[in-house]
Structures are given as structure tokens and as C-alpha cells.
Amino acid sequence: MVFGLGKPRHKEVTAQQLESMLQSGEALVVDVREPDEFAAGHIPGAVNMPLSSFQPSKLPHPDGKKLVLNCLGGKRSGMALDKCGVAMAEVDTHLAGGFGSWQAARLPVER
């Protein structure tokens, strides 16, 4: 058996779960897409921290909320989580399918 097969390395939340977490004030979204992508549309209230200059030490203090990372499809947020895993084990969750899944669920977008 291949190690890690079938179990995602990072915790994932669906767009609907994230929307619910945001509505109840349980989550803070960190969008790791580049500024031009972020400006074109993002999850309301998200903070932009592009992967190209991403540093776990610069993450906003979550104030008791769960930090949830997102990108367009889930690859870059996973890469950012890999960086966090070394520095901050509590940052371990990202949006499954990224912003694409958020839009597909027809959830609100801020521009």
C-alpha cells in the first residue's frame, strides 16, 4: 500500500461548509492567488496573501477562527499549507476545489 493514498494530506472543507463557517464567524479565508486574480473576484472577507511571496509567519492572527486557505483549484493552497505545516501545524485546512468550487456553488463573490 502506498503511504497516504486515499487520505488527503490536508483537511478540506466544501464551499457550503466554508460558507456556513463564515456566516457563523468561525473562519477567516486566506486567498493565495496572485493580486490580479484576487481583484477579479474572491470570497467575501478573504485576505490576499499570494503564494509567490507566501510566508506562514505573516498570516493574520485568526482570533479564535479557523484559517482556511484557498486558491483557484486547490493546488496552490495545498502548497501554502505544506509551508504552514512546518511552521504552524494549526493551519491545516483549505477549500476543496478552491475558488472554482465556490463559484460553482453560486456563493457570493466580492470584487
TAPE-V453559 format. One record per backbone hydrogen bond with DSSP energy under -0.5 kcal/mol. CO is the residue of the C=O (numbers start at 1). NH is the residue of the N-H. E is the energy in kcal/mol with one decimal. If there is no record, write none. Layout:
CO NH E
CO NH E
This chain:
2 5 -1.8
4 7 -1.0
6 8 -0.6
11 94 -2.2
13 96 -2.8
14 18 -2.7
15 19 -2.6
16 20 -2.1
17 21 -2.4
18 22 -2.7
19 23 -2.5
20 24 -1.8
21 26 -3.2
21 27 -0.8
22 25 -1.2
26 66 -3.3
28 68 -2.5
29 31 -0.5
29 47 -2.6
30 32 -0.6
30 70 -2.2
31 49 -2.7
32 51 -2.6
34 37 -0.6
34 38 -2.4
35 39 -2.7
36 40 -1.2
37 41 -0.6
38 41 -1.2
42 110 -3.5
43 46 -2.4
47 31 -3.0
47 49 -0.6
50 53 -1.5
51 54 -1.4
55 58 -2.3
56 59 -1.6
62 65 -2.0
65 67 -0.5
66 28 -2.5
66 68 -0.5
67 93 -0.5
68 30 -2.3
69 95 -2.1
70 32 -2.9
71 99 -3.5
72 100 -2.5
74 78 -1.3
75 79 -1.9
76 80 -2.5
77 81 -2.3
78 82 -1.9
79 83 -1.6
80 84 -2.0
81 85 -2.7
82 86 -0.8
83 87 -1.1
84 88 -4.4
88 91 -1.8
90 92 -1.1
92 11 -2.3
93 69 -2.3
94 13 -1.8
94 96 -0.6
95 98 -2.2
97 100 -0.5
97 101 -1.1
98 101 -0.9
98 102 -1.4
99 103 -2.7
100 104 -2.3
101 105 -1.5
102 107 -1.9
103 106 -2.0
108 44 -0.5
110 42 -2.2
